Amino acid sequence: MQRIKINQDIKSLSEFRTGIARFIKQVHDTKRPVVITQHGQGVAVLLDADEYEKMQEKIELLTDIQTSLDQLERGLGVEHNSAKEKILKRVLK
């Protein structure tokens, strides 16, 4: 996902209401999110669907990595040779 350009990608709710199609096109074309504000506060973010999916995949991967690191810290890891042997047994069946 591209970084937000503050002067282009932060819009008030009233601006958003009057130009929804334009902002959807902007998000799709630039791959940058649009932050929607109400009373000067950020209340929502409009994202391109593909960029959202990529972001979800990254979050899932980072969560898996953190889970693995936590398991290693608790001594729940598997030695490399043992893991290799288990995987090869499954693959060669």
N, CA, C and O atoms as CSV, one atom per row, in Angstrom:
chain,resi,resn,atom,element,x,y,z
A,1,MET,N,N,0.846,-1.166,0.000
A,1,MET,CA,C,0.000,0.000,0.000
A,1,MET,C,C,0.893,1.231,0.000
A,1,MET,O,O,1.887,1.288,0.723
A,2,GLN,N,N,0.540,2.190,-0.795
A,2,GLN,CA,C,1.284,3.441,-0.872
A,2,GLN,C,C,1.026,4.289,0.363
A,2,GLN,O,O,-0.015,4.161,1.007
A,3,ARG,N,N,1.973,5.152,0.688
A,3,ARG,CA,C,1.806,6.070,1.813
A,3,ARG,C,C,0.759,7.125,1.477
A,3,ARG,O,O,0.600,7.521,0.322
A,4,ILE,N,N,0.063,7.563,2.492
A,4,ILE,CA,C,-0.932,8.619,2.340
A,4,ILE,C,C,-0.232,9.933,2.007
A,4,ILE,O,O,0.811,10.253,2.578
A,5,LYS,N,N,-0.811,10.689,1.083
A,5,LYS,CA,C,-0.366,12.051,0.810
A,5,LYS,C,C,-1.395,12.956,1.497
A,5,LYS,O,O,-2.541,13.063,1.060
A,6,ILE,N,N,-0.965,13.590,2.560
A,6,ILE,CA,C,-1.883,14.317,3.433
A,6,ILE,C,C,-2.720,15.335,2.669
A,6,ILE,O,O,-3.913,15.472,2.942
A,7,ASN,N,N,-2.134,16.041,1.733
A,7,ASN,CA,C,-2.890,17.071,1.020
A,7,ASN,C,C,-3.856,16.507,-0.014
A,7,ASN,O,O,-4.680,17.251,-0.547
A,8,GLN,N,N,-3.776,15.205,-0.314
A,8,GLN,CA,C,-4.655,14.604,-1.317
A,8,GLN,C,C,-5.562,13.515,-0.755
A,8,GLN,O,O,-6.611,13.236,-1.336
A,9,ASP,N,N,-5.191,12.903,0.342
A,9,ASP,CA,C,-5.854,11.679,0.774
A,9,ASP,C,C,-6.627,11.793,2.092
A,9,ASP,O,O,-7.065,10.782,2.642
A,10,ILE,N,N,-6.789,12.993,2.588
A,10,ILE,CA,C,-7.619,13.191,3.779
A,10,ILE,C,C,-8.786,14.076,3.369
A,10,ILE,O,O,-8.604,15.215,2.939
A,11,LYS,N,N,-9.982,13.531,3.511
A,11,LYS,CA,C,-11.185,14.224,3.037
A,11,LYS,C,C,-12.240,14.251,4.133
A,11,LYS,O,O,-12.370,13.315,4.921
A,12,SER,N,N,-12.978,15.334,4.162
A,12,SER,CA,C,-14.074,15.425,5.128
A,12,SER,C,C,-15.229,14.540,4.665
A,12,SER,O,O,-15.341,14.204,3.486
A,13,LEU,N,N,-16.064,14.180,5.598
A,13,LEU,CA,C,-17.223,13.352,5.282
A,13,LEU,C,C,-18.119,14.046,4.257
A,13,LEU,O,O,-18.651,13.390,3.361
A,14,SER,N,N,-18.291,15.344,4.376
A,14,SER,CA,C,-19.145,16.050,3.414
A,14,SER,C,C,-18.541,16.011,2.012
A,14,SER,O,O,-19.274,15.845,1.037
A,15,GLU,N,N,-17.207,16.161,1.889
A,15,GLU,CA,C,-16.548,16.014,0.583
A,15,GLU,C,C,-16.751,14.608,0.044
A,15,GLU,O,O,-17.051,14.419,-1.135
A,16,PHE,N,N,-16.585,13.631,0.913
A,16,PHE,CA,C,-16.716,12.237,0.506
A,16,PHE,C,C,-18.119,11.950,-0.004
A,16,PHE,O,O,-18.284,11.303,-1.038
A,17,ARG,N,N,-19.131,12.427,0.712
A,17,ARG,CA,C,-20.530,12.197,0.296
A,17,ARG,C,C,-20.798,12.712,-1.111
A,17,ARG,O,O,-21.505,12.070,-1.888
A,18,THR,N,N,-20.240,13.862,-1.436
A,18,THR,CA,C,-20.532,14.454,-2.746
A,18,THR,C,C,-19.668,13.893,-3.866
A,18,THR,O,O,-19.942,14.152,-5.038
A,19,GLY,N,N,-18.629,13.130,-3.532
A,19,GLY,CA,C,-17.755,12.626,-4.582
A,19,GLY,C,C,-17.342,11.191,-4.387
A,19,GLY,O,O,-16.197,10.838,-4.669
A,20,ILE,N,N,-18.245,10.350,-3.910
A,20,ILE,CA,C,-17.899,8.959,-3.598
A,20,ILE,C,C,-17.237,8.259,-4.785
A,20,ILE,O,O,-16.183,7.643,-4.627
A,21,ALA,N,N,-17.832,8.345,-5.948
A,21,ALA,CA,C,-17.284,7.650,-7.129
A,21,ALA,C,C,-15.877,8.143,-7.440
A,21,ALA,O,O,-15.004,7.352,-7.798
A,22,ARG,N,N,-15.657,9.438,-7.307
A,22,ARG,CA,C,-14.338,10.010,-7.588
A,22,ARG,C,C,-13.291,9.471,-6.600
A,22,ARG,O,O,-12.160,9.176,-6.985
A,23,PHE,N,N,-13.680,9.349,-5.334
A,23,PHE,CA,C,-12.728,8.862,-4.340
A,23,PHE,C,C,-12.464,7.373,-4.494
A,23,PHE,O,O,-11.348,6.915,-4.249
A,24,ILE,N,N,-13.463,6.619,-4.893
A,24,ILE,CA,C,-13.241,5.197,-5.165
A,24,ILE,C,C,-12.263,5.038,-6.325
A,24,ILE,O,O,-11.370,4.192,-6.273
A,25,LYS,N,N,-12.426,5.837,-7.359
A,25,LYS,CA,C,-11.503,5.797,-8.497
A,25,LYS,C,C,-10.096,6.209,-8.052
A,25,LYS,O,O,-9.111,5.591,-8.458
A,26,GLN,N,N,-10.004,7.235,-7.233
A,26,GLN,CA,C,-8.700,7.698,-6.740
A,26,GLN,C,C,-7.989,6.586,-5.975
A,26,GLN,O,O,-6.803,6.335,-6.189
A,27,VAL,N,N,-8.713,5.931,-5.095
A,27,VAL,CA,C,-8.131,4.846,-4.299
A,27,VAL,C,C,-7.681,3.706,-5.208
A,27,VAL,O,O,-6.602,3.142,-5.023
A,28,HIS,N,N,-8.503,3.378,-6.176
A,28,HIS,CA,C,-8.157,2.293,-7.106
A,28,HIS,C,C,-6.928,2.668,-7.937
A,28,HIS,O,O,-6.024,1.849,-8.105
A,29,ASP,N,N,-6.887,3.882,-8.453
A,29,ASP,CA,C,-5.791,4.304,-9.331
A,29,ASP,C,C,-4.472,4.497,-8.581
A,29,ASP,O,O,-3.415,4.101,-9.073
A,30,THR,N,N,-4.531,5.100,-7.400
A,30,THR,CA,C,-3.293,5.435,-6.679
A,30,THR,C,C,-2.832,4.333,-5.735
A,30,THR,O,O,-1.667,4.299,-5.340
A,31,LYS,N,N,-3.748,3.424,-5.370
A,31,LYS,CA,C,-3.478,2.373,-4.383
A,31,LYS,C,C,-3.202,2.965,-2.998
A,31,LYS,O,O,-2.695,2.277,-2.112
A,32,ARG,N,N,-3.540,4.252,-2.821
A,32,ARG,CA,C,-3.400,4.896,-1.523
A,32,ARG,C,C,-4.770,4.963,-0.856
A,32,ARG,O,O,-5.776,5.170,-1.535
A,33,PRO,N,N,-4.823,4.792,0.456
A,33,PRO,CA,C,-6.095,4.923,1.149
A,33,PRO,C,C,-6.532,6.385,1.237
A,33,PRO,O,O,-5.713,7.299,1.135
A,34,VAL,N,N,-7.817,6.585,1.426
A,34,VAL,CA,C,-8.352,7.913,1.701
A,34,VAL,C,C,-8.884,7.893,3.130
A,34,VAL,O,O,-9.685,7.033,3.496
A,35,VAL,N,N,-8.428,8.850,3.929
A,35,VAL,CA,C,-8.895,8.976,5.307
A,35,VAL,C,C,-10.074,9.939,5.299
A,35,VAL,O,O,-9.981,11.045,4.767
A,36,ILE,N,N,-11.184,9.509,5.896
A,36,ILE,CA,C,-12.391,10.322,5.939
A,36,ILE,C,C,-12.511,10.897,7.353
A,36,ILE,O,O,-12.435,10.171,8.344
A,37,THR,N,N,-12.697,12.201,7.419
A,37,THR,CA,C,-12.783,12.858,8.717
A,37,THR,C,C,-14.200,13.374,8.976
A,37,THR,O,O,-14.968,13.642,8.052
A,38,GLN,N,N,-14.512,13.503,10.254
A,38,GLN,CA,C,-15.767,14.108,10.676
A,38,GLN,C,C,-15.435,14.998,11.875
A,38,GLN,O,O,-14.878,14.536,12.871
A,39,HIS,N,N,-15.777,16.249,11.765
A,39,HIS,CA,C,-15.443,17.223,12.816
A,39,HIS,C,C,-13.946,17.237,13.096
A,39,HIS,O,O,-13.520,17.371,14.243
A,40,GLY,N,N,-13.150,17.097,12.034
A,40,GLY,CA,C,-11.703,17.170,12.152
A,40,GLY,C,C,-11.016,15.923,12.675
A,40,GLY,O,O,-9.798,15.920,12.850
A,41,GLN,N,N,-11.764,14.872,12.926
A,41,GLN,CA,C,-11.193,13.627,13.444
A,41,GLN,C,C,-11.337,12.513,12.410
A,41,GLN,O,O,-12.369,12.413,11.746
A,42,GLY,N,N,-10.319,11.684,12.270
A,42,GLY,CA,C,-10.401,10.542,11.368
A,42,GLY,C,C,-11.452,9.556,11.867
A,42,GLY,O,O,-11.423,9.146,13.028
A,43,VAL,N,N,-12.390,9.171,10.977
A,43,VAL,CA,C,-13.452,8.239,11.382
A,43,VAL,C,C,-13.503,6.987,10.517
A,43,VAL,O,O,-14.098,5.986,10.916
A,44,ALA,N,N,-12.888,7.027,9.339
A,44,ALA,CA,C,-12.928,5.858,8.459
A,44,ALA,C,C,-11.789,5.944,7.448
A,44,ALA,O,O,-11.205,7.004,7.222
A,45,VAL,N,N,-11.494,4.788,6.846
A,45,VAL,CA,C,-10.461,4.721,5.813
A,45,VAL,C,C,-11.031,3.932,4.641
A,45,VAL,O,O,-11.568,2.840,4.825
A,46,LEU,N,N,-10.914,4.481,3.449
A,46,LEU,CA,C,-11.343,3.802,2.233
A,46,LEU,C,C,-10.102,3.204,1.574
A,46,LEU,O,O,-9.146,3.915,1.262
A,47,LEU,N,N,-10.132,1.871,1.365
A,47,LEU,CA,C,-8.993,1.162,0.787
A,47,LEU,C,C,-9.396,0.466,-0.503
A,47,LEU,O,O,-10.549,0.069,-0.667
A,48,ASP,N,N,-8.453,0.320,-1.409
A,48,ASP,CA,C,-8.627,-0.509,-2.589
A,48,ASP,C,C,-8.762,-1.961,-2.126
A,48,ASP,O,O,-8.029,-2.389,-1.235
A,49,ALA,N,N,-9.673,-2.713,-2.709
A,49,ALA,CA,C,-9.936,-4.087,-2.273
A,49,ALA,C,C,-8.693,-4.973,-2.371
A,49,ALA,O,O,-8.422,-5.754,-1.459
A,50,ASP,N,N,-7.942,-4.862,-3.457
A,50,ASP,CA,C,-6.721,-5.670,-3.603
A,50,ASP,C,C,-5.686,-5.294,-2.549
A,50,ASP,O,O,-5.018,-6.166,-1.993
A,51,GLU,N,N,-5.552,-4.007,-2.275
A,51,GLU,CA,C,-4.604,-3.558,-1.255
A,51,GLU,C,C,-5.033,-4.057,0.122
A,51,GLU,O,O,-4.188,-4.415,0.943
A,52,TYR,N,N,-6.332,-4.083,0.377
A,52,TYR,CA,C,-6.842,-4.593,1.646
A,52,TYR,C,C,-6.487,-6.074,1.807
A,52,TYR,O,O,-6.034,-6.496,2.871
A,53,GLU,N,N,-6.694,-6.858,0.748
A,53,GLU,CA,C,-6.359,-8.280,0.803
A,53,GLU,C,C,-4.870,-8.490,1.055
A,53,GLU,O,O,-4.493,-9.359,1.842
A,54,LYS,N,N,-4.018,-7.700,0.392
A,54,LYS,CA,C,-2.575,-7.802,0.608
A,54,LYS,C,C,-2.228,-7.480,2.062
A,54,LYS,O,O,-1.386,-8.140,2.671
A,55,MET,N,N,-2.885,-6.465,2.604
A,55,MET,CA,C,-2.646,-6.077,3.979
A,55,MET,C,C,-3.061,-7.198,4.937
A,55,MET,O,O,-2.356,-7.477,5.907
A,56,GLN,N,N,-4.189,-7.834,4.671
A,56,GLN,CA,C,-4.654,-8.941,5.504
A,56,GLN,C,C,-3.672,-10.107,5.463
A,56,GLN,O,O,-3.395,-10.726,6.490
A,57,GLU,N,N,-3.146,-10.407,4.274
A,57,GLU,CA,C,-2.164,-11.486,4.141
A,57,GLU,C,C,-0.903,-11.182,4.945
A,57,GLU,O,O,-0.347,-12.068,5.594
A,58,LYS,N,N,-0.455,-9.934,4.902
A,58,LYS,CA,C,0.733,-9.545,5.672
A,58,LYS,C,C,0.472,-9.677,7.167
A,58,LYS,O,O,1.329,-10.154,7.910
A,59,ILE,N,N,-0.703,-9.256,7.604
A,59,ILE,CA,C,-1.045,-9.356,9.025
A,59,ILE,C,C,-1.059,-10.816,9.458
A,59,ILE,O,O,-0.541,-11.150,10.523
A,60,GLU,N,N,-1.649,-11.690,8.640
A,60,GLU,CA,C,-1.690,-13.119,8.965
A,60,GLU,C,C,-0.277,-13.698,9.062
A,60,GLU,O,O,0.020,-14.472,9.971
A,61,LEU,N,N,0.588,-13.319,8.123
A,61,LEU,CA,C,1.968,-13.799,8.138
A,61,LEU,C,C,2.700,-13.313,9.389
A,61,LEU,O,O,3.387,-14.092,10.050
A,62,LEU,N,N,2.554,-12.038,9.708
A,62,LEU,CA,C,3.205,-11.500,10.905
A,62,LEU,C,C,2.668,-12.155,12.173
A,62,LEU,O,O,3.422,-12.386,13.119
A,63,THR,N,N,1.382,-12.451,12.199
A,63,THR,CA,C,0.793,-13.147,13.350
A,63,THR,C,C,1.388,-14.539,13.484
A,63,THR,O,O,1.722,-14.971,14.588
A,64,ASP,N,N,1.522,-15.248,12.358
A,64,ASP,CA,C,2.133,-16.587,12.383
A,64,ASP,C,C,3.581,-16.521,12.866
A,64,ASP,O,O,4.020,-17.371,13.641
A,65,ILE,N,N,4.317,-15.517,12.411
A,65,ILE,CA,C,5.708,-15.366,12.842
A,65,ILE,C,C,5.768,-15.110,14.348
A,65,ILE,O,O,6.586,-15.703,15.051
A,66,GLN,N,N,4.899,-14.225,14.838
A,66,GLN,CA,C,4.895,-13.931,16.266
A,66,GLN,C,C,4.525,-15.164,17.091
A,66,GLN,O,O,5.104,-15.403,18.151
A,67,THR,N,N,3.560,-15.946,16.603
A,67,THR,CA,C,3.189,-17.186,17.283
A,67,THR,C,C,4.380,-18.132,17.343
A,67,THR,O,O,4.638,-18.751,18.375
A,68,SER,N,N,5.101,-18.240,16.234
A,68,SER,CA,C,6.282,-19.115,16.193
A,68,SER,C,C,7.354,-18.649,17.162
A,68,SER,O,O,7.959,-19.460,17.863
A,69,LEU,N,N,7.593,-17.341,17.203
A,69,LEU,CA,C,8.597,-16.812,18.128
A,69,LEU,C,C,8.192,-17.063,19.578
A,69,LEU,O,O,9.031,-17.416,20.407
A,70,ASP,N,N,6.916,-16.881,19.881
A,70,ASP,CA,C,6.424,-17.151,21.235
A,70,ASP,C,C,6.612,-18.629,21.597
A,70,ASP,O,O,7.007,-18.949,22.718
A,71,GLN,N,N,6.328,-19.527,20.650
A,71,GLN,CA,C,6.498,-20.959,20.905
A,71,GLN,C,C,7.973,-21.296,21.131
A,71,GLN,O,O,8.300,-22.096,22.007
A,72,LEU,N,N,8.853,-20.694,20.350
A,72,LEU,CA,C,10.286,-20.937,20.534
A,72,LEU,C,C,10.748,-20.464,21.906
A,72,LEU,O,O,11.538,-21.144,22.562
A,73,GLU,N,N,10.262,-19.302,22.345
A,73,GLU,CA,C,10.631,-18.793,23.665
A,73,GLU,C,C,10.178,-19.733,24.781
A,73,GLU,O,O,10.822,-19.809,25.828
A,74,ARG,N,N,9.076,-20.448,24.565
A,74,ARG,CA,C,8.557,-21.376,25.570
A,74,ARG,C,C,9.160,-22.771,25.425
A,74,ARG,O,O,8.758,-23.699,26.127
A,75,GLY,N,N,10.126,-22.922,24.512
A,75,GLY,CA,C,10.789,-24.206,24.337
A,75,GLY,C,C,9.977,-25.209,23.545
A,75,GLY,O,O,10.203,-26.413,23.655
A,76,LEU,N,N,9.034,-24.732,22.748
A,76,LEU,CA,C,8.176,-25.641,21.986
A,76,LEU,C,C,8.655,-25.841,20.548
A,76,LEU,O,O,7.920,-26.373,19.716
A,77,GLY,N,N,9.869,-25.422,20.260
A,77,GLY,CA,C,10.390,-25.574,18.910
A,77,GLY,C,C,10.757,-27.019,18.599
A,77,GLY,O,O,10.832,-27.862,19.493
A,78,VAL,N,N,10.981,-27.287,17.326
A,78,VAL,CA,C,11.384,-28.621,16.866
A,78,VAL,C,C,12.754,-28.472,16.200
A,78,VAL,O,O,12.969,-27.562,15.399
A,79,GLU,N,N,13.655,-29.358,16.533
A,79,GLU,CA,C,14.988,-29.331,15.930
A,79,GLU,C,C,14.879,-29.468,14.414
A,79,GLU,O,O,13.976,-30.129,13.902
A,80,HIS,N,N,15.808,-28.836,13.708
A,80,HIS,CA,C,15.784,-28.822,12.248
A,80,HIS,C,C,15.730,-30.228,11.649
A,80,HIS,O,O,14.885,-30.503,10.798
A,81,ASN,N,N,16.613,-31.108,12.080
A,81,ASN,CA,C,16.659,-32.465,11.510
A,81,ASN,C,C,15.360,-33.224,11.769
A,81,ASN,O,O,14.885,-33.966,10.909
A,82,SER,N,N,14.799,-33.036,12.940
A,82,SER,CA,C,13.539,-33.700,13.282
A,82,SER,C,C,12.405,-33.184,12.397
A,82,SER,O,O,11.600,-33.964,11.889
A,83,ALA,N,N,12.352,-31.873,12.219
A,83,ALA,CA,C,11.311,-31.277,11.376
A,83,ALA,C,C,11.473,-31.732,9.926
A,83,ALA,O,O,10.491,-32.058,9.260
A,84,LYS,N,N,12.704,-31.753,9.447
A,84,LYS,CA,C,12.981,-32.190,8.071
A,84,LYS,C,C,12.527,-33.629,7.874
A,84,LYS,O,O,11.912,-33.956,6.858
A,85,GLU,N,N,12.827,-34.488,8.841
A,85,GLU,CA,C,12.447,-35.893,8.756
A,85,GLU,C,C,10.915,-36.040,8.704
A,85,GLU,O,O,10.394,-36.806,7.894
A,86,LYS,N,N,10.207,-35.315,9.557
A,86,LYS,CA,C,8.744,-35.390,9.581
A,86,LYS,C,C,8.136,-34.921,8.255
A,86,LYS,O,O,7.197,-35.529,7.740
A,87,ILE,N,N,8.682,-33.844,7.720
A,87,ILE,CA,C,8.160,-33.304,6.453
A,87,ILE,C,C,8.425,-34.264,5.315
A,87,ILE,O,O,7.548,-34.506,4.487
A,88,LEU,N,N,9.623,-34.813,5.267
A,88,LEU,CA,C,9.958,-35.752,4.181
A,88,LEU,C,C,9.065,-37.000,4.249
A,88,LEU,O,O,8.657,-37.525,3.212
A,89,LYS,N,N,8.766,-37.467,5.438
A,89,LYS,CA,C,7.880,-38.633,5.560
A,89,LYS,C,C,6.502,-38.329,4.970
A,89,LYS,O,O,5.913,-39.165,4.284
A,90,ARG,N,N,5.996,-37.128,5.243
A,90,ARG,CA,C,4.682,-36.751,4.705
A,90,ARG,C,C,4.709,-36.588,3.192
A,90,ARG,O,O,3.780,-37.006,2.501
A,91,VAL,N,N,5.768,-35.985,2.683
A,91,VAL,CA,C,5.865,-35.718,1.261
A,91,VAL,C,C,6.063,-37.005,0.469
A,91,VAL,O,O,5.517,-37.144,-0.625
A,92,LEU,N,N,6.827,-37.937,0.999
A,92,LEU,CA,C,7.167,-39.150,0.271
A,92,LEU,C,C,6.125,-40.257,0.395
A,92,LEU,O,O,6.319,-41.340,-0.156
A,93,LYS,N,N,5.050,-40.018,1.090
A,93,LYS,CA,C,3.999,-41.048,1.226
A,93,LYS,C,C,3.311,-41.287,-0.079
A,93,LYS,O,O,2.404,-42.115,-0.156
